[in-house]
Amino acid sequence: MDDDLAAGQDLGDPDTLTPLAFALTARDRAALGLVRDALRRRDVLLAFQPVVQSKDPTRVAFHEGLIRVLDSAGRVIPARQFIAAAETTEAGRILDSLALELGLDVLERVPDLRISVNMSARSIAYPRWTEALHRALDRDPTLAERLILEITEASAMIMPDITAHFMKRLQARGISFALDDFGAGFTSFRYLRDFTFDAVKIDGQFTRNVHADADNQCLARALLSIAEHFGMFTIAEAVETPEDAAFLTGLGFDCQQGYLYGAPTTRPPWQEVKAGTGG
């Protein structure tokens, strides 16, 4: 892993950076250093957040598994401190691989569970990621039907043709794909026709306070209409109030995700049940 982590870490030449850019680069280097150390220790885990059905929030459609990286004291390193810098480095590929490995392990241990894990389009050809997926599916092909891979809009646009082909290949094995943070980037709707995303997650900037914000109402309706036109299952992200939840349900969103329904937790319900039964 040390050789992996040594690759792709150039964040810019300090001699050519402005003072502000230098400060930001120094911060990114420090955060990446903590992440690299955590990866060497394998101090990572998944926190799970429920995605519920809009019309019956007591029914969970699936859980999203969010990667968490711990420092040497066991504290979570906030993702915002490193995720952007890690995205273009080897550390980002290893994070994707670990998220997939942890997610597949959970699916193997909990037969009735469905989860999603995040990945970057940059990890499509990463050997560790692909090997982890194919090893698990060779052991149990039914895992594919319970796995959702989330790819952000910005990541999908990096290499849309390769991403679309990759998705179709894995969908043939039963895996589903969700377009994450829809609306946050600069999607080319020409490419959206070529993608075969099964679900789309509308970015939280369009759902927060949507019940009272006329602009967000207009944008949420537009994004929902686009997703429905392409036959994609729709999920509203960052739902935090009953008023927003009711409005989004009225618009016709299939599912919702946010703190109103549960914060990400490293002690998900199936672990609690197992502990309670002495399993």
C-alpha positions, 0 to 999 in steps of 0.5 A: 500500500505504501507504493500505492500511496506514494503515487499521484500526490503532487498538489502543485509546485509551491514556487508557482502558487499564490499565498492563498493557494499555497496555504490551501495546498499545505492544508490539503497536504496535511489532510492527505497525510492523515488519510495516508496514515489511516489507510496504512493502519486500515483505520476506516469504516462505513457509517450507514444512513437510511434512504426511506420511501417518501410515502411510507418513511418507516420503510427503508429502501436501502442504506448508503454506506459512507466511508469514515477515516479515523486518525490515530486517536480514533477520531473521525477526520471530517471528509470535507478536509480531504475528499476533494484533494484525495479525489485525484490521487491514489488515496482516493482510489484506495478509499473507493476500494475500501468502501467497496470491500467493507460494503460487500462484506456487510452484504455477505453477512446480512442477506436481506440488506441492500446498500449503496457505496460511493465510487469515483469514475476514476476508480473504474479501471483500478485493479484493487477495486475491480478485483474486490468486486469480482471476487465477491460476485464470484463467491455469491452472484446474488450480492449484485442485486443488493449493491448500488454504486453511487457516482457523483455527477461531476465524476461521471462527466470526467469520462462519460463514454467509459462510465456509460460502458462500465455501467452497462457491463455491471448492470448486466450482472444485476448491480444498480447505479445512482447518479449522486448530487444531481444538479450540483455540477454541469451535467451535459444532458446529451450524455445523460441520455447515454447513461443508464442510471437506475436512480438519481439523487437530487443535490441538497442545495435544491431540497433544503427549505424547499417548502418555503423557497420558490427558487428551489421549488422550481429547480427541484421540479425541473430536476425531478422532471428530467429524472422521470423522463429518463426513467430514473428512480428519484431520491431527495437528499438532505431532507431535514424538516417535516415541512420539506419532507411533505413538500418533496413527497407531494412533488413525487419523489420516490425516496428521501434521505437526510437527518430527518430520518437518521444521521449516518451511524457506525452502529446500524440497526442490523448490528444492534439486532445481532447484538441483542440476539447474542449473535 
